[in-house]
Amino acid sequence: MRYSILLFCLFLTDLTLNAQTSNDSILVNERKIDRPLTLHKGQLQFNPAYEISIISKEYDNNSNTIILADEGTASVLHKYFFELNYGILDFLQASIALNYAKRGERHENHIITLSDTHLDVTYFDDYKGFEDFYLGTVIKLPLKTKKIEIALSPGIYIPLFSNNPKAPENSILFPPDSQPTTKIIYHNNHKIGNGSKAIKIGTSAVVRPVNDFSISAELNYSWPIAESESITWIHQLSGSTFIYDDIPYKYLIGNTLDYEVSLAYQAISWFNVNLSYYYKKTSSGWSEITGFRIRNPESKLSLLSIGYEIKATSKLWINEFIDIPVSGKNQFAPYSIYLGISYNLFPFDKKLKQGHIDNIIN
């Protein structure tokens, strides 16, 4: 994936040199801290990214930290982002986003002894799939100052893909006469997305108190439109073959509140550093996966992020940041590294000739 992003960067750089338009001059001298909360009219922005998260800790119901290695469990989460934004007007932006993630979780082996029979049992959980599709807008309020900007960001999450997990892939290996241990692997499959329609309302603001600094904040709240349905799997063993049956159940995802506060410093015109604090809380909701309606446990997570952005060209920006867990409740504590690029263009503008491009650069 890292090599794919690099090749994509080189491809977009080539486009940058050969497809300049009259409006591209807007982006030439615009630093990160000067960018408005909405794109410019006619600006199209592609934002692919990759994130790897090392999950070696989690927070329990009392917000205590649990070392997963002590429990014989650890995993790595790979996440691929894609976002597309378009500036309909200077104060109105349309956005879509669709992310894909996968994570494997292997648990500690359990040795069970029953009379003369020894069982070596392994549990493996496989999580993969697309998250719910996001469709939204950003509306900037008409304030007559560049020192402060405020925007509203309503949107909706739509499950484009089925949230029903695939059947398990359990296996059993009976021992030969010389080996008394029977090996059993319980391999469960899970989906990543919520599988529910949900409404999101949000607001964001940026303040530029001095020339090279900006302070920004974003607040979002989302809630489900209705309850959803999925399936869970049960199995029975017939000889050396597992037989599966799917059991439907209903659930309601929780309400989610999250916010982020960031401080950005423009070190030089093409290099920006950023420090931010992120908090997320999910509450309410329920599930009938056990056959009874059980309330979802409340979860919290706060992260500290340190990152930077490099403005490679007027159109191509490269950004990277590291997430460090600070506190939480009923949540994993991931250490994450995020690498993304942003490619910007005005596709419906008239192309400039080389002489005009030289005049803009010089």
C-alpha positions as CSV (number, residue, x, y, z in Angstrom):
1,M,0.0,0.0,0.0
2,R,2.9,2.4,0.8
3,Y,4.3,1.9,-2.7
4,S,0.9,2.4,-4.3
5,I,0.6,5.8,-2.5
6,L,4.1,6.8,-3.7
7,L,3.3,5.9,-7.3
8,F,0.0,7.7,-7.0
9,C,1.9,10.8,-5.8
10,L,4.3,10.7,-8.8
11,F,1.3,10.3,-11.1
12,L,-0.4,13.3,-9.6
13,T,2.8,15.3,-9.8
14,D,2.9,14.7,-13.5
15,L,-0.7,15.9,-13.8
16,T,0.2,19.0,-11.8
17,L,2.9,20.0,-14.3
18,N,0.7,19.4,-17.3
19,A,-2.8,20.4,-16.4
20,Q,-2.7,23.9,-14.8
21,T,-5.7,26.1,-15.0
22,S,-6.4,29.8,-14.3
23,N,-7.8,29.0,-10.9
24,D,-4.8,26.9,-9.9
25,S,-3.0,30.2,-9.0
26,I,-5.3,30.4,-5.9
27,L,-3.5,27.4,-4.4
28,V,0.0,28.5,-5.2
29,N,0.6,30.8,-2.3
30,E,-2.2,29.5,0.0
31,R,-0.6,28.0,3.2
32,K,-2.3,25.3,5.2
33,I,-3.3,27.6,8.0
34,D,-4.8,30.1,5.5
35,R,-7.1,27.5,3.8
36,P,-10.8,28.1,4.3
37,L,-13.1,25.6,5.9
38,T,-14.7,24.9,2.5
39,L,-13.0,24.4,-0.8
40,H,-13.0,27.1,-3.4
41,K,-15.7,27.2,-6.0
42,G,-14.9,24.5,-8.6
43,Q,-12.1,22.9,-6.6
44,L,-12.0,19.1,-6.6
45,Q,-10.1,17.3,-3.9
46,F,-9.0,13.6,-3.7
47,N,-7.9,12.3,-0.3
48,P,-6.6,8.7,-0.3
49,A,-4.8,7.6,2.9
50,Y,-3.5,4.5,4.8
51,E,-3.3,4.0,8.5
52,I,-1.8,1.2,10.5
53,S,-2.7,0.7,14.2
54,I,-0.9,-1.4,16.7
55,I,-3.5,-2.7,19.2
56,S,-1.6,-4.0,22.3
57,K,-3.7,-2.4,25.0
58,E,-7.3,-1.8,25.8
59,Y,-9.4,0.1,28.4
60,D,-11.9,-1.8,30.6
61,N,-15.2,-0.7,32.0
62,N,-13.4,1.1,34.8
63,S,-11.0,2.9,32.4
64,N,-8.1,0.7,33.6
65,T,-5.4,-0.3,31.0
66,I,-5.2,-3.9,30.1
67,I,-2.0,-5.2,28.4
68,L,-3.3,-7.6,25.7
69,A,-0.1,-9.5,25.6
70,D,-0.7,-10.6,29.1
71,E,-4.0,-12.1,27.9
72,G,-2.3,-13.7,24.9
73,T,-4.0,-11.3,22.5
74,A,-2.7,-8.6,20.1
75,S,-3.6,-7.4,16.7
76,V,-2.8,-4.9,13.9
77,L,-5.5,-2.9,12.1
78,H,-5.0,-1.8,8.5
79,K,-7.3,1.0,7.3
80,Y,-7.6,2.5,3.8
81,F,-9.3,5.9,3.4
82,F,-10.9,7.6,0.4
83,E,-12.5,10.9,0.5
84,L,-13.7,13.1,-2.4
85,N,-14.6,16.8,-1.8
86,Y,-16.0,19.4,-4.3
87,G,-16.5,23.1,-3.9
88,I,-19.9,23.9,-5.2
89,L,-19.6,27.5,-4.1
90,D,-17.0,29.3,-2.1
91,F,-19.1,28.7,1.0
92,L,-20.6,25.3,0.1
93,Q,-18.8,22.0,-0.2
94,A,-20.0,18.5,-1.0
95,S,-18.2,15.4,0.5
96,I,-18.3,11.7,0.2
97,A,-16.1,9.1,2.0
98,L,-15.8,5.4,2.0
99,N,-13.2,3.5,4.1
100,Y,-12.0,-0.1,4.2
101,A,-10.4,-1.9,7.1
102,K,-9.2,-5.3,8.2
103,R,-7.8,-6.8,11.4
104,G,-7.0,-10.2,12.5
105,E,-7.0,-11.1,16.2
106,R,-5.5,-14.4,17.5
107,H,-6.1,-15.4,21.0
108,E,-4.0,-17.5,23.4
109,N,-4.2,-21.2,22.9
110,H,-6.1,-23.2,25.5
111,I,-5.1,-26.7,26.4
112,I,-8.0,-28.7,27.7
113,T,-7.6,-32.2,29.2
114,L,-10.6,-34.5,29.2
115,S,-9.8,-38.0,30.6
116,D,-7.2,-39.3,28.0
117,T,-8.1,-36.7,25.5
118,H,-6.1,-33.4,25.1
119,L,-7.6,-30.5,23.2
120,D,-5.5,-27.7,21.8
121,V,-8.0,-24.9,21.1
122,T,-7.2,-21.7,19.2
123,Y,-9.6,-18.8,18.7
124,F,-9.1,-16.4,15.7
125,D,-11.3,-13.5,14.9
126,D,-11.1,-11.9,11.4
127,Y,-12.5,-8.4,10.9
128,K,-12.7,-6.9,7.5
129,G,-15.0,-4.9,5.2
130,F,-16.1,-1.4,4.2
131,E,-17.4,1.1,6.7
132,D,-20.6,2.9,6.0
133,F,-20.7,5.3,3.1
134,Y,-20.7,9.0,4.1
135,L,-22.4,11.7,2.1
136,G,-22.4,15.2,3.5
137,T,-22.0,18.9,3.0
138,V,-20.0,21.8,4.6
139,I,-21.6,25.2,4.8
140,K,-19.5,28.1,5.8
141,L,-21.2,31.0,7.6
142,P,-20.8,34.4,5.9
143,L,-18.5,36.1,8.4
144,K,-16.7,39.2,6.9
145,T,-13.3,38.4,8.4
146,K,-10.5,35.9,7.8
147,K,-9.4,35.9,11.4
148,I,-12.3,33.5,12.3
149,E,-14.4,31.1,10.2
150,I,-17.3,28.9,11.3
151,A,-19.0,26.1,9.3
152,L,-21.8,23.6,9.7
153,S,-21.4,20.0,8.3
154,P,-24.6,17.9,8.2
155,G,-24.4,14.5,6.6
156,I,-25.7,10.9,6.5
157,Y,-24.1,7.5,6.8
158,I,-25.5,4.8,4.4
159,P,-24.6,1.1,4.6
160,L,-23.8,0.2,0.9
161,F,-22.6,-3.3,1.7
162,S,-24.2,-6.1,3.7
163,N,-23.4,-6.2,7.4
164,N,-24.0,-10.0,7.6
165,P,-20.7,-11.8,8.4
166,K,-19.5,-14.8,6.5
167,A,-19.9,-18.3,8.0
168,P,-17.1,-19.3,10.4
169,E,-14.1,-21.3,9.0
170,N,-13.6,-23.7,11.9
171,S,-11.4,-26.7,11.6
172,I,-10.5,-29.8,13.6
173,L,-7.5,-32.1,13.3
174,F,-7.8,-35.4,15.0
175,P,-4.4,-36.8,16.3
176,P,-2.6,-39.9,15.0
177,D,-2.1,-42.7,17.4
178,S,1.3,-41.4,18.4
179,Q,-0.1,-37.9,19.2
180,P,-2.9,-37.7,21.8
181,T,-3.7,-34.0,21.1
182,T,-6.7,-32.9,19.0
183,K,-6.3,-29.4,17.5
184,I,-9.3,-27.2,17.0
185,I,-9.4,-23.8,15.4
186,Y,-12.4,-21.5,15.8
187,H,-12.2,-19.0,13.1
188,N,-14.9,-16.3,13.2
189,N,-15.6,-13.7,10.6
190,H,-16.9,-10.2,11.4
191,K,-17.8,-7.1,9.5
192,I,-16.3,-3.6,10.1
193,G,-19.2,-1.2,9.3
194,N,-22.1,-0.4,11.5
195,G,-24.6,-1.5,8.9
196,S,-27.0,1.3,9.9
197,K,-28.3,4.5,8.5
198,A,-27.3,7.4,10.7
199,I,-27.6,11.2,10.7
200,K,-24.6,13.4,11.5
201,I,-24.6,17.1,12.4
202,G,-21.3,18.9,13.0
203,T,-19.7,22.3,13.3
204,S,-16.2,23.5,12.9
205,A,-14.3,26.7,13.5
206,V,-10.8,28.1,12.9
207,V,-9.2,31.1,14.5
208,R,-6.0,32.8,13.2
209,P,-4.8,35.0,16.1
210,V,-1.4,35.7,14.5
211,N,0.3,35.2,11.1
212,D,1.8,31.7,11.5
213,F,-0.6,30.1,14.0
214,S,-4.2,28.8,13.8
215,I,-6.5,27.2,16.4
216,S,-9.2,24.9,15.0
217,A,-12.0,22.9,16.6
218,E,-14.5,20.4,15.2
219,L,-17.6,18.9,17.0
220,N,-19.8,16.1,15.6
221,Y,-22.8,14.2,16.9
222,S,-24.5,11.2,15.1
223,W,-27.4,8.9,15.8
224,P,-29.1,6.0,14.1
225,I,-32.3,6.5,12.0
226,A,-33.8,3.1,12.9
227,E,-32.8,-0.4,14.2
228,S,-31.0,-2.8,12.0
229,E,-30.7,-6.5,11.4
230,S,-27.8,-8.9,11.0
231,I,-27.0,-12.6,11.6
232,T,-24.9,-14.5,14.0
233,W,-23.6,-18.1,13.4
234,I,-23.9,-21.2,15.5
235,H,-22.2,-24.5,14.8
236,Q,-22.2,-28.2,15.6
237,L,-19.7,-30.8,14.8
238,S,-20.6,-33.9,12.7
239,G,-17.6,-36.2,12.6
240,S,-14.8,-33.9,11.4
241,T,-17.1,-31.4,9.7
242,F,-18.5,-28.2,11.2
243,I,-22.2,-27.5,10.2
244,Y,-23.3,-23.9,10.6
245,D,-26.7,-22.2,11.0
246,D,-27.3,-18.5,10.8
247,I,-29.5,-16.8,13.4
248,P,-31.0,-13.3,12.6
249,Y,-31.0,-10.7,15.3
250,K,-31.8,-6.9,15.6
251,Y,-29.7,-4.2,17.0
252,L,-29.5,-0.4,17.4
253,I,-26.1,1.4,17.1
254,G,-25.3,4.0,19.8
255,N,-25.2,7.8,19.6
256,T,-21.7,9.1,19.0
257,L,-20.2,12.4,20.1
258,D,-16.7,13.4,19.1
259,Y,-14.6,16.5,19.0
260,E,-11.1,17.6,18.1
261,V,-9.1,20.6,19.0
262,S,-5.9,21.4,17.0
263,L,-3.1,23.9,17.1
264,A,-1.2,24.4,13.9
265,Y,2.1,26.2,13.2
266,Q,3.2,27.2,9.7
267,A,7.0,26.8,10.1
268,I,7.7,27.7,6.4
269,S,5.4,28.2,3.5
270,W,5.4,24.6,2.5
271,F,5.7,22.9,5.9
272,N,3.1,22.8,8.7
273,V,3.2,21.1,12.0
274,N,0.1,20.2,14.0
275,L,-0.8,19.1,17.6
276,S,-4.3,18.0,18.4
277,Y,-6.5,16.3,21.0
278,Y,-9.4,14.0,19.9
279,Y,-12.2,12.6,22.1
280,K,-15.0,10.2,21.2
281,K,-17.9,8.9,23.2
282,T,-20.5,6.3,22.2
283,S,-23.6,5.6,24.4
284,S,-27.1,4.0,24.3
285,G,-28.1,1.5,21.7
286,W,-28.7,-2.2,22.2
287,S,-28.3,-5.7,20.7
288,E,-30.3,-8.9,20.7
289,I,-27.4,-11.1,19.6
290,T,-27.7,-13.2,22.8
291,G,-31.5,-13.6,22.3
292,F,-32.2,-10.9,24.9
293,R,-32.1,-7.1,24.3
294,I,-28.9,-6.0,26.1
295,R,-27.8,-2.4,26.3
296,N,-24.5,-1.5,24.6
297,P,-21.8,-0.6,27.1
298,E,-20.7,3.1,27.1
299,S,-17.3,3.6,25.4
300,K,-14.9,6.5,25.4
301,L,-11.5,7.2,23.8
302,S,-9.2,10.1,23.8
303,L,-6.1,10.5,21.6
304,L,-3.2,12.9,21.3
305,S,-2.0,13.5,17.7
306,I,1.2,14.9,16.4
307,G,1.7,15.5,12.7
308,Y,2.8,17.5,9.8
309,E,1.9,18.5,6.2
310,I,4.3,19.0,3.3
311,K,3.1,21.1,0.4
312,A,4.9,19.2,-2.4
313,T,3.3,21.3,-5.2
314,S,0.4,23.8,-5.3
315,K,-1.9,20.8,-6.0
316,L,-0.3,18.0,-4.1
317,W,0.0,17.9,-0.3
318,I,1.4,15.0,1.8
319,N,0.4,14.6,5.4
320,E,1.4,12.2,8.2
321,F,0.5,12.0,11.9
322,I,0.8,9.7,14.9
323,D,-2.0,9.0,17.3
324,I,-1.2,8.2,20.9
325,P,-3.9,6.9,23.3
326,V,-4.5,9.0,26.4
327,S,-7.5,7.5,28.2
328,G,-10.6,5.4,27.4
329,K,-13.4,3.1,28.5
330,N,-14.4,-0.2,26.9
331,Q,-12.2,0.6,24.0
332,F,-8.9,-0.6,22.4
333,A,-5.9,1.8,22.9
334,P,-4.4,1.9,19.4
335,Y,-1.0,3.5,18.5
336,S,-1.6,4.6,14.9
337,I,0.5,6.0,12.1
338,Y,-1.5,7.8,9.3
339,L,-0.1,8.6,5.9
340,G,-2.2,10.5,3.3
341,I,-2.1,12.6,0.3
342,S,-4.4,15.3,-1.0
343,Y,-4.6,16.2,-4.7
344,N,-6.5,19.3,-5.8
345,L,-7.5,20.7,-9.1
346,F,-10.1,22.7,-10.9
347,P,-11.3,20.2,-13.5
348,F,-13.8,22.5,-15.3
349,D,-11.5,25.5,-15.7
350,K,-9.8,26.4,-18.9
351,K,-6.2,25.0,-19.2
352,L,-3.3,27.5,-19.2
353,K,-0.6,27.5,-21.7
354,Q,3.0,27.1,-20.6
355,G,3.8,30.8,-20.9
356,H,0.9,31.6,-18.6
357,I,2.2,29.0,-16.1
358,D,5.6,30.5,-16.1
359,N,4.2,33.9,-15.4
360,I,2.3,32.5,-12.4
361,I,5.3,30.7,-11.0
362,N,7.6,33.7,-11.4
